[in-house]
Amino acid sequence: MHNQDEIKKILDQGMVSRSIIESKVAMRKCQLYSQMAQDKEIKDFFQKQASAMKGVIDYFQDKLSM
């Protein structure tokens, strides 16, 4: 049987894993929208958003490895 701290750690890791997956999906969508965009400003906007999502993913992965 797991104690409360172990259960909390398992649940926290699950939430971080889910956040990583959701962030990767959002990043890929931004990359796709950037590729589809005709307007340079819109293309740049989605490229910046994808880059920001990469930072979020890296942050979550650092937290998960702790």
PyMOL Python script that loads the backbone (N, CA, C, O; Angstrom):
from pymol import cmd

cmd.read_pdbstr("""\
ATOM      1  N   MET A   1       0.843  -1.189   0.000  1.00  0.00           N
ATOM      2  CA  MET A   1       0.000   0.000   0.000  1.00  0.00           C
ATOM      3  C   MET A   1       0.883   1.246   0.000  1.00  0.00           C
ATOM      4  O   MET A   1       1.929   1.274   0.649  1.00  0.00           O
ATOM      5  N   HIS A   2       0.466   2.249  -0.714  1.00  0.00           N
ATOM      6  CA  HIS A   2       1.225   3.502  -0.808  1.00  0.00           C
ATOM      7  C   HIS A   2       0.809   4.444   0.307  1.00  0.00           C
ATOM      8  O   HIS A   2      -0.354   4.481   0.709  1.00  0.00           O
ATOM      9  N   ASN A   3       1.772   5.200   0.798  1.00  0.00           N
ATOM     10  CA  ASN A   3       1.408   6.221   1.779  1.00  0.00           C
ATOM     11  C   ASN A   3       0.962   7.481   1.035  1.00  0.00           C
ATOM     12  O   ASN A   3       1.044   7.540  -0.192  1.00  0.00           O
ATOM     13  N   GLN A   4       0.501   8.469   1.764  1.00  0.00           N
ATOM     14  CA  GLN A   4      -0.062   9.689   1.158  1.00  0.00           C
ATOM     15  C   GLN A   4       0.949  10.433   0.291  1.00  0.00           C
ATOM     16  O   GLN A   4       0.588  10.945  -0.769  1.00  0.00           O
ATOM     17  N   ASP A   5       2.204  10.503   0.722  1.00  0.00           N
ATOM     18  CA  ASP A   5       3.231  11.200  -0.051  1.00  0.00           C
ATOM     19  C   ASP A   5       3.487  10.510  -1.388  1.00  0.00           C
ATOM     20  O   ASP A   5       3.648  11.170  -2.415  1.00  0.00           O
ATOM     21  N   GLU A   6       3.524   9.173  -1.367  1.00  0.00           N
ATOM     22  CA  GLU A   6       3.731   8.436  -2.603  1.00  0.00           C
ATOM     23  C   GLU A   6       2.561   8.631  -3.564  1.00  0.00           C
ATOM     24  O   GLU A   6       2.759   8.803  -4.767  1.00  0.00           O
ATOM     25  N   ILE A   7       1.363   8.604  -3.035  1.00  0.00           N
ATOM     26  CA  ILE A   7       0.160   8.806  -3.858  1.00  0.00           C
ATOM     27  C   ILE A   7       0.179  10.203  -4.473  1.00  0.00           C
ATOM     28  O   ILE A   7      -0.107  10.362  -5.660  1.00  0.00           O
ATOM     29  N   LYS A   8       0.515  11.217  -3.670  1.00  0.00           N
ATOM     30  CA  LYS A   8       0.582  12.597  -4.178  1.00  0.00           C
ATOM     31  C   LYS A   8       1.621  12.707  -5.283  1.00  0.00           C
ATOM     32  O   LYS A   8       1.366  13.351  -6.301  1.00  0.00           O
ATOM     33  N   LYS A   9       2.784  12.094  -5.108  1.00  0.00           N
ATOM     34  CA  LYS A   9       3.837  12.148  -6.118  1.00  0.00           C
ATOM     35  C   LYS A   9       3.386  11.479  -7.418  1.00  0.00           C
ATOM     36  O   LYS A   9       3.644  11.996  -8.505  1.00  0.00           O
ATOM     37  N   ILE A  10       2.723  10.348  -7.309  1.00  0.00           N
ATOM     38  CA  ILE A  10       2.221   9.631  -8.488  1.00  0.00           C
ATOM     39  C   ILE A  10       1.189  10.497  -9.227  1.00  0.00           C
ATOM     40  O   ILE A  10       1.240  10.620 -10.450  1.00  0.00           O
ATOM     41  N   LEU A  11       0.267  11.087  -8.486  1.00  0.00           N
ATOM     42  CA  LEU A  11      -0.753  11.940  -9.106  1.00  0.00           C
ATOM     43  C   LEU A  11      -0.140  13.185  -9.730  1.00  0.00           C
ATOM     44  O   LEU A  11      -0.543  13.603 -10.816  1.00  0.00           O
ATOM     45  N   ASP A  12       0.841  13.782  -9.042  1.00  0.00           N
ATOM     46  CA  ASP A  12       1.518  14.965  -9.580  1.00  0.00           C
ATOM     47  C   ASP A  12       2.242  14.630 -10.879  1.00  0.00           C
ATOM     48  O   ASP A  12       2.196  15.402 -11.837  1.00  0.00           O
ATOM     49  N   GLN A  13       2.910  13.483 -10.912  1.00  0.00           N
ATOM     50  CA  GLN A  13       3.608  13.069 -12.134  1.00  0.00           C
ATOM     51  C   GLN A  13       2.614  12.841 -13.271  1.00  0.00           C
ATOM     52  O   GLN A  13       2.901  13.156 -14.426  1.00  0.00           O
ATOM     53  N   GLY A  14       1.454  12.296 -12.943  1.00  0.00           N
ATOM     54  CA  GLY A  14       0.413  12.094 -13.955  1.00  0.00           C
ATOM     55  C   GLY A  14      -0.086  13.406 -14.518  1.00  0.00           C
ATOM     56  O   GLY A  14      -0.314  13.525 -15.722  1.00  0.00           O
ATOM     57  N   MET A  15      -0.257  14.396 -13.648  1.00  0.00           N
ATOM     58  CA  MET A  15      -0.715  15.712 -14.105  1.00  0.00           C
ATOM     59  C   MET A  15       0.341  16.390 -14.971  1.00  0.00           C
ATOM     60  O   MET A  15       0.012  17.018 -15.978  1.00  0.00           O
ATOM     61  N   VAL A  16       1.595  16.266 -14.587  1.00  0.00           N
ATOM     62  CA  VAL A  16       2.678  16.859 -15.379  1.00  0.00           C
ATOM     63  C   VAL A  16       2.768  16.160 -16.734  1.00  0.00           C
ATOM     64  O   VAL A  16       2.947  16.813 -17.762  1.00  0.00           O
ATOM     65  N   SER A  17       2.644  14.836 -16.734  1.00  0.00           N
ATOM     66  CA  SER A  17       2.680  14.081 -17.998  1.00  0.00           C
ATOM     67  C   SER A  17       1.547  14.520 -18.913  1.00  0.00           C
ATOM     68  O   SER A  17       1.745  14.688 -20.117  1.00  0.00           O
ATOM     69  N   ARG A  18       0.380  14.703 -18.354  1.00  0.00           N
ATOM     70  CA  ARG A  18      -0.766  15.152 -19.153  1.00  0.00           C
ATOM     71  C   ARG A  18      -0.529  16.552 -19.700  1.00  0.00           C
ATOM     72  O   ARG A  18      -0.860  16.836 -20.851  1.00  0.00           O
ATOM     73  N   SER A  19       0.042  17.422 -18.883  1.00  0.00           N
ATOM     74  CA  SER A  19       0.342  18.783 -19.332  1.00  0.00           C
ATOM     75  C   SER A  19       1.371  18.778 -20.458  1.00  0.00           C
ATOM     76  O   SER A  19       1.279  19.582 -21.386  1.00  0.00           O
ATOM     77  N   ILE A  20       2.345  17.883 -20.382  1.00  0.00           N
ATOM     78  CA  ILE A  20       3.354  17.767 -21.446  1.00  0.00           C
ATOM     79  C   ILE A  20       2.678  17.360 -22.753  1.00  0.00           C
ATOM     80  O   ILE A  20       2.939  17.939 -23.807  1.00  0.00           O
ATOM     81  N   ILE A  21       1.813  16.366 -22.670  1.00  0.00           N
ATOM     82  CA  ILE A  21       1.118  15.889 -23.876  1.00  0.00           C
ATOM     83  C   ILE A  21       0.265  16.999 -24.475  1.00  0.00           C
ATOM     84  O   ILE A  21       0.304  17.226 -25.685  1.00  0.00           O
ATOM     85  N   GLU A  22      -0.502  17.691 -23.643  1.00  0.00           N
ATOM     86  CA  GLU A  22      -1.359  18.770 -24.132  1.00  0.00           C
ATOM     87  C   GLU A  22      -0.535  19.906 -24.732  1.00  0.00           C
ATOM     88  O   GLU A  22      -0.931  20.501 -25.734  1.00  0.00           O
ATOM     89  N   SER A  23       0.596  20.201 -24.128  1.00  0.00           N
ATOM     90  CA  SER A  23       1.465  21.267 -24.642  1.00  0.00           C
ATOM     91  C   SER A  23       2.089  20.868 -25.970  1.00  0.00           C
ATOM     92  O   SER A  23       2.239  21.706 -26.859  1.00  0.00           O
ATOM     93  N   LYS A  24       2.453  19.598 -26.115  1.00  0.00           N
ATOM     94  CA  LYS A  24       3.005  19.130 -27.388  1.00  0.00           C
ATOM     95  C   LYS A  24       1.972  19.235 -28.496  1.00  0.00           C
ATOM     96  O   LYS A  24       2.299  19.616 -29.619  1.00  0.00           O
ATOM     97  N   VAL A  25       0.725  18.897 -28.185  1.00  0.00           N
ATOM     98  CA  VAL A  25      -0.351  19.007 -29.175  1.00  0.00           C
ATOM     99  C   VAL A  25      -0.534  20.468 -29.575  1.00  0.00           C
ATOM    100  O   VAL A  25      -0.656  20.775 -30.761  1.00  0.00           O
ATOM    101  N   ALA A  26      -0.554  21.362 -28.602  1.00  0.00           N
ATOM    102  CA  ALA A  26      -0.710  22.788 -28.894  1.00  0.00           C
ATOM    103  C   ALA A  26       0.460  23.305 -29.727  1.00  0.00           C
ATOM    104  O   ALA A  26       0.265  24.091 -30.654  1.00  0.00           O
ATOM    105  N   MET A  27       1.675  22.866 -29.398  1.00  0.00           N
ATOM    106  CA  MET A  27       2.857  23.296 -30.143  1.00  0.00           C
ATOM    107  C   MET A  27       2.768  22.830 -31.595  1.00  0.00           C
ATOM    108  O   MET A  27       3.067  23.591 -32.516  1.00  0.00           O
ATOM    109  N   ARG A  28       2.360  21.588 -31.794  1.00  0.00           N
ATOM    110  CA  ARG A  28       2.244  21.060 -33.159  1.00  0.00           C
ATOM    111  C   ARG A  28       1.170  21.795 -33.954  1.00  0.00           C
ATOM    112  O   ARG A  28       1.335  22.040 -35.149  1.00  0.00           O
ATOM    113  N   LYS A  29       0.081  22.143 -33.297  1.00  0.00           N
ATOM    114  CA  LYS A  29      -0.968  22.912 -33.976  1.00  0.00           C
ATOM    115  C   LYS A  29      -0.432  24.267 -34.406  1.00  0.00           C
ATOM    116  O   LYS A  29      -0.684  24.710 -35.526  1.00  0.00           O
ATOM    117  N   CYS A  30       0.303  24.926 -33.525  1.00  0.00           N
ATOM    118  CA  CYS A  30       0.882  26.228 -33.862  1.00  0.00           C
ATOM    119  C   CYS A  30       1.847  26.096 -35.038  1.00  0.00           C
ATOM    120  O   CYS A  30       1.862  26.943 -35.931  1.00  0.00           O
ATOM    121  N   GLN A  31       2.647  25.039 -35.038  1.00  0.00           N
ATOM    122  CA  GLN A  31       3.567  24.818 -36.157  1.00  0.00           C
ATOM    123  C   GLN A  31       2.802  24.606 -37.455  1.00  0.00           C
ATOM    124  O   GLN A  31       3.183  25.131 -38.501  1.00  0.00           O
ATOM    125  N   LEU A  32       1.728  23.840 -37.386  1.00  0.00           N
ATOM    126  CA  LEU A  32       0.908  23.589 -38.566  1.00  0.00           C
ATOM    127  C   LEU A  32       0.255  24.875 -39.060  1.00  0.00           C
ATOM    128  O   LEU A  32       0.287  25.170 -40.254  1.00  0.00           O
ATOM    129  N   TYR A  33      -0.335  25.639 -38.148  1.00  0.00           N
ATOM    130  CA  TYR A  33      -0.975  26.901 -38.531  1.00  0.00           C
ATOM    131  C   TYR A  33       0.042  27.861 -39.134  1.00  0.00           C
ATOM    132  O   TYR A  33      -0.273  28.602 -40.064  1.00  0.00           O
ATOM    133  N   SER A  34       1.261  27.845 -38.603  1.00  0.00           N
ATOM    134  CA  SER A  34       2.309  28.700 -39.146  1.00  0.00           C
ATOM    135  C   SER A  34       2.641  28.300 -40.581  1.00  0.00           C
ATOM    136  O   SER A  34       2.842  29.160 -41.439  1.00  0.00           O
ATOM    137  N   GLN A  35       2.697  27.015 -40.834  1.00  0.00           N
ATOM    138  CA  GLN A  35       2.987  26.539 -42.184  1.00  0.00           C
ATOM    139  C   GLN A  35       1.863  26.873 -43.156  1.00  0.00           C
ATOM    140  O   GLN A  35       2.109  27.139 -44.333  1.00  0.00           O
ATOM    141  N   MET A  36       0.629  26.859 -42.658  1.00  0.00           N
ATOM    142  CA  MET A  36      -0.530  27.117 -43.511  1.00  0.00           C
ATOM    143  C   MET A  36      -0.758  28.602 -43.760  1.00  0.00           C
ATOM    144  O   MET A  36      -1.390  28.979 -44.747  1.00  0.00           O
ATOM    145  N   ALA A  37      -0.247  29.444 -42.872  1.00  0.00           N
ATOM    146  CA  ALA A  37      -0.526  30.879 -42.947  1.00  0.00           C
ATOM    147  C   ALA A  37       0.102  31.499 -44.188  1.00  0.00           C
ATOM    148  O   ALA A  37       1.217  31.155 -44.581  1.00  0.00           O
ATOM    149  N   GLN A  38      -0.625  32.401 -44.784  1.00  0.00           N
ATOM    150  CA  GLN A  38      -0.133  33.147 -45.943  1.00  0.00           C
ATOM    151  C   GLN A  38       0.475  34.482 -45.504  1.00  0.00           C
ATOM    152  O   GLN A  38       1.478  34.930 -46.060  1.00  0.00           O
ATOM    153  N   ASP A  39      -0.130  35.095 -44.523  1.00  0.00           N
ATOM    154  CA  ASP A  39       0.305  36.395 -44.014  1.00  0.00           C
ATOM    155  C   ASP A  39       1.546  36.224 -43.127  1.00  0.00           C
ATOM    156  O   ASP A  39       1.560  35.382 -42.229  1.00  0.00           O
ATOM    157  N   LYS A  40       2.579  37.019 -43.382  1.00  0.00           N
ATOM    158  CA  LYS A  40       3.826  36.893 -42.627  1.00  0.00           C
ATOM    159  C   LYS A  40       3.619  37.155 -41.135  1.00  0.00           C
ATOM    160  O   LYS A  40       4.217  36.472 -40.304  1.00  0.00           O
ATOM    161  N   GLU A  41       2.787  38.125 -40.787  1.00  0.00           N
ATOM    162  CA  GLU A  41       2.542  38.429 -39.371  1.00  0.00           C
ATOM    163  C   GLU A  41       1.876  37.257 -38.657  1.00  0.00           C
ATOM    164  O   GLU A  41       2.227  36.938 -37.521  1.00  0.00           O
ATOM    165  N   ILE A  42       0.939  36.632 -39.307  1.00  0.00           N
ATOM    166  CA  ILE A  42       0.255  35.475 -38.712  1.00  0.00           C
ATOM    167  C   ILE A  42       1.226  34.306 -38.600  1.00  0.00           C
ATOM    168  O   ILE A  42       1.245  33.604 -37.589  1.00  0.00           O
ATOM    169  N   LYS A  43       2.028  34.099 -39.635  1.00  0.00           N
ATOM    170  CA  LYS A  43       3.038  33.036 -39.621  1.00  0.00           C
ATOM    171  C   LYS A  43       3.997  33.251 -38.449  1.00  0.00           C
ATOM    172  O   LYS A  43       4.294  32.315 -37.705  1.00  0.00           O
ATOM    173  N   ASP A  44       4.485  34.495 -38.286  1.00  0.00           N
ATOM    174  CA  ASP A  44       5.399  34.822 -37.187  1.00  0.00           C
ATOM    175  C   ASP A  44       4.737  34.617 -35.823  1.00  0.00           C
ATOM    176  O   ASP A  44       5.368  34.119 -34.891  1.00  0.00           O
ATOM    177  N   PHE A  45       3.469  35.001 -35.712  1.00  0.00           N
ATOM    178  CA  PHE A  45       2.737  34.832 -34.457  1.00  0.00           C
ATOM    179  C   PHE A  45       2.714  33.363 -34.034  1.00  0.00           C
ATOM    180  O   PHE A  45       3.022  33.036 -32.888  1.00  0.00           O
ATOM    181  N   PHE A  46       2.348  32.484 -34.960  1.00  0.00           N
ATOM    182  CA  PHE A  46       2.260  31.065 -34.622  1.00  0.00           C
ATOM    183  C   PHE A  46       3.630  30.444 -34.382  1.00  0.00           C
ATOM    184  O   PHE A  46       3.753  29.516 -33.583  1.00  0.00           O
ATOM    185  N   GLN A  47       4.658  30.940 -35.059  1.00  0.00           N
ATOM    186  CA  GLN A  47       6.010  30.461 -34.791  1.00  0.00           C
ATOM    187  C   GLN A  47       6.437  30.833 -33.372  1.00  0.00           C
ATOM    188  O   GLN A  47       7.056  30.031 -32.673  1.00  0.00           O
ATOM    189  N   LYS A  48       6.104  32.048 -32.953  1.00  0.00           N
ATOM    190  CA  LYS A  48       6.421  32.479 -31.585  1.00  0.00           C
ATOM    191  C   LYS A  48       5.642  31.661 -30.562  1.00  0.00           C
ATOM    192  O   LYS A  48       6.177  31.293 -29.516  1.00  0.00           O
ATOM    193  N   GLN A  49       4.396  31.383 -30.859  1.00  0.00           N
ATOM    194  CA  GLN A  49       3.582  30.579 -29.948  1.00  0.00           C
ATOM    195  C   GLN A  49       4.155  29.164 -29.824  1.00  0.00           C
ATOM    196  O   GLN A  49       4.212  28.613 -28.725  1.00  0.00           O
ATOM    197  N   ALA A  50       4.575  28.583 -30.938  1.00  0.00           N
ATOM    198  CA  ALA A  50       5.171  27.242 -30.915  1.00  0.00           C
ATOM    199  C   ALA A  50       6.454  27.248 -30.097  1.00  0.00           C
ATOM    200  O   ALA A  50       6.722  26.317 -29.338  1.00  0.00           O
ATOM    201  N   SER A  51       7.236  28.291 -30.257  1.00  0.00           N
ATOM    202  CA  SER A  51       8.484  28.405 -29.490  1.00  0.00           C
ATOM    203  C   SER A  51       8.195  28.521 -27.991  1.00  0.00           C
ATOM    204  O   SER A  51       8.884  27.918 -27.169  1.00  0.00           O
ATOM    205  N   ALA A  52       7.178  29.295 -27.652  1.00  0.00           N
ATOM    206  CA  ALA A  52       6.797  29.442 -26.246  1.00  0.00           C
ATOM    207  C   ALA A  52       6.313  28.112 -25.675  1.00  0.00           C
ATOM    208  O   ALA A  52       6.623  27.781 -24.530  1.00  0.00           O
ATOM    209  N   MET A  53       5.566  27.358 -26.451  1.00  0.00           N
ATOM    210  CA  MET A  53       5.091  26.051 -25.994  1.00  0.00           C
ATOM    211  C   MET A  53       6.261  25.098 -25.775  1.00  0.00           C
ATOM    212  O   MET A  53       6.218  24.261 -24.873  1.00  0.00           O
ATOM    213  N   LYS A  54       7.296  25.217 -26.585  1.00  0.00           N
ATOM    214  CA  LYS A  54       8.492  24.388 -26.394  1.00  0.00           C
ATOM    215  C   LYS A  54       9.116  24.699 -25.030  1.00  0.00           C
ATOM    216  O   LYS A  54       9.581  23.795 -24.336  1.00  0.00           O
ATOM    217  N   GLY A  55       9.124  25.979 -24.654  1.00  0.00           N
ATOM    218  CA  GLY A  55       9.626  26.360 -23.335  1.00  0.00           C
ATOM    219  C   GLY A  55       8.794  25.765 -22.212  1.00  0.00           C
ATOM    220  O   GLY A  55       9.335  25.336 -21.193  1.00  0.00           O
ATOM    221  N   VAL A  56       7.491  25.739 -22.395  1.00  0.00           N
ATOM    222  CA  VAL A  56       6.592  25.152 -21.405  1.00  0.00           C
ATOM    223  C   VAL A  56       6.860  23.649 -21.276  1.00  0.00           C
ATOM    224  O   VAL A  56       6.911  23.112 -20.169  1.00  0.00           O
ATOM    225  N   ILE A  57       7.028  22.989 -22.403  1.00  0.00           N
ATOM    226  CA  ILE A  57       7.294  21.551 -22.394  1.00  0.00           C
ATOM    227  C   ILE A  57       8.608  21.259 -21.673  1.00  0.00           C
ATOM    228  O   ILE A  57       8.685  20.345 -20.852  1.00  0.00           O
ATOM    229  N   ASP A  58       9.632  22.037 -21.983  1.00  0.00           N
ATOM    230  CA  ASP A  58      10.929  21.846 -21.314  1.00  0.00           C
ATOM    231  C   ASP A  58      10.803  22.036 -19.807  1.00  0.00           C
ATOM    232  O   ASP A  58      11.402  21.289 -19.033  1.00  0.00           O
ATOM    233  N   TYR A  59      10.030  23.025 -19.391  1.00  0.00           N
ATOM    234  CA  TYR A  59       9.812  23.279 -17.962  1.00  0.00           C
ATOM    235  C   TYR A  59       9.138  22.073 -17.300  1.00  0.00           C
ATOM    236  O   TYR A  59       9.583  21.608 -16.250  1.00  0.00           O
ATOM    237  N   PHE A  60       8.074  21.573 -17.913  1.00  0.00           N
ATOM    238  CA  PHE A  60       7.368  20.427 -17.354  1.00  0.00           C
ATOM    239  C   PHE A  60       8.259  19.185 -17.306  1.00  0.00           C
ATOM    240  O   PHE A  60       8.218  18.425 -16.338  1.00  0.00           O
ATOM    241  N   GLN A  61       9.054  18.984 -18.340  1.00  0.00           N
ATOM    242  CA  GLN A  61       9.928  17.813 -18.360  1.00  0.00           C
ATOM    243  C   GLN A  61      10.993  17.915 -17.265  1.00  0.00           C
ATOM    244  O   GLN A  61      11.373  16.904 -16.674  1.00  0.00           O
ATOM    245  N   ASP A  62      11.470  19.123 -16.998  1.00  0.00           N
ATOM    246  CA  ASP A  62      12.411  19.311 -15.887  1.00  0.00           C
ATOM    247  C   ASP A  62      11.750  18.962 -14.562  1.00  0.00           C
ATOM    248  O   ASP A  62      12.369  18.327 -13.709  1.00  0.00           O
ATOM    249  N   LYS A  63      10.505  19.370 -14.383  1.00  0.00           N
ATOM    250  CA  LYS A  63       9.771  19.086 -13.154  1.00  0.00           C
ATOM    251  C   LYS A  63       9.519  17.592 -12.994  1.00  0.00           C
ATOM    252  O   LYS A  63       9.556  17.058 -11.886  1.00  0.00           O
ATOM    253  N   LEU A  64       9.263  16.930 -14.112  1.00  0.00           N
ATOM    254  CA  LEU A  64       8.975  15.493 -14.062  1.00  0.00           C
ATOM    255  C   LEU A  64      10.217  14.693 -13.707  1.00  0.00           C
ATOM    256  O   LEU A  64      10.125  13.636 -13.082  1.00  0.00           O
ATOM    257  N   SER A  65      11.383  15.199 -14.108  1.00  0.00           N
ATOM    258  CA  SER A  65      12.621  14.457 -13.852  1.00  0.00           C
ATOM    259  C   SER A  65      13.121  14.641 -12.422  1.00  0.00           C
ATOM    260  O   SER A  65      14.078  13.978 -12.023  1.00  0.00           O
ATOM    261  N   MET A  66      12.497  15.526 -11.640  1.00  0.00           N
ATOM    262  CA  MET A  66      12.922  15.753 -10.261  1.00  0.00           C
ATOM    263  C   MET A  66      12.533  14.603  -9.372  1.00  0.00           C
ATOM    264  O   MET A  66      12.814  14.627  -8.174  1.00  0.00           O
TER     265      MET A  66
END
""", "prot")
cmd.dss("prot")
cmd.show_as("cartoon", "prot")
cmd.util.cbc("prot")
cmd.orient("prot")
